[in-house]
């Protein structure tokens, strides 16, 4: 079956990356620590996933959780991580940098884009945290970004449909607009149809129990008690169902010229 939309799945393990590929995803966004919203994964994980799957592997470049205004040391680390991802065979990198006033840090963004070439570059949902989405769109375009991930400035893309539609129109194929944030089988058809977007980003993780037989209930090493004894993985059938739902609701548009 030919799918007219591009599906990217957020993953933090080789198991989930392989499931995303089996389910029909075109690429994965590879992260570490999804509890924090995703930070730069280890070189070992990047290398393992690259060997495991044939689909696109885009590596998030985010040195820590929290805001997207980085120190000079953090930015230097981001540059080294971009080069490491390139050396390990990644197809793209994903990052977002803001200034203190909430505008896109175009100089640093452009620097990472140039450093990453010929890899693809995506500006992640730091975009949604910017002070002016219309100006942010022009700023990322002028920075050379290939793709921007957005929920339209809302917590969930479904609430940002009108804004996303305006961004898609304003982008005019100068940059790909990928929709993310609360994408589900039940809403993806409407989101695609009403925004005109052709790329979607989804987290379809499913909690599975740890195989550990012995458990020390007195200790919790994470932010949420008991999280040591479960993990979240992507299931290929969920990816397939989402892709089928998305394809059934996809608009008929000319292919995007943005990578």
C-alpha positions, 0 to 999 in steps of 0.5 A: 500500500502506498502512503501519501504522508510521511510518518516519523516516530519518536523512539529511545531504543533500538527495539522501538526503532525496529518496530517503527520500521516494521510499522511503516514509518519513514524515519525515527527521531532518536532520543535519550530520556523521553521522560525529559522530552528527549535529550541527546542519545549516547553514541552507542545507541546511535550506532546500534540503531543505525545498524538495526534499521534502514529507514531514516535516523534523525538524532535529537541534539539537546544537551539537557532538559528544561528551556532551549536557551543554551550557554556557550559550553552547552552550544559547543557540546551540541556542535560536537554531538552533531559531528558525532551523529554525522560520523555514526551515519545518522541521516539528520539532526533535530534541535532548537535554540531560542534567545532569552527574549523568545526569538529564534537564535538564528546565528546558532541555528544556521551554524548547526545547519551548516555543520550538519550538512549533508544531513537533514536538519529539523527545528523541534518544538522549541519553535512552539515556545517562541514569542511569535510563530510567524516570525519564527517560521521566517527565521528558521527558513532563513537559517536553512532548516529543512523541517520544522516540528510544531503543534501550532503553539498549543499543547496538542496539535488538535488545538493548534489546527488553525495556526498550523494551517496558516504556517503551512500556507506561509511556508509555501514549500520553503520548509516542510511543516511537520505536525506533532503533539498528541497525534492519535488514530482518532484525530490524525485524519482531521489534523491532516485534512484541515492543516494541509500538512503531509508530515506527522511526528508521533510518540506511540509508546506503550508501557511494558512491565520489567522482567525483574523478579526481585523488586526493592519497593523501598527505593525509587531512583526516578522522578516517579516511584516504580518507573524502574520496573516498567519501560516504554516501547513502540509497537509496530501494529500501533505504528501501522494503524496510525499510518493507515489512519493518516493515509486515509485522511491525507490531502492530495498535495504536490510533493514538498521540495523541503528535504 
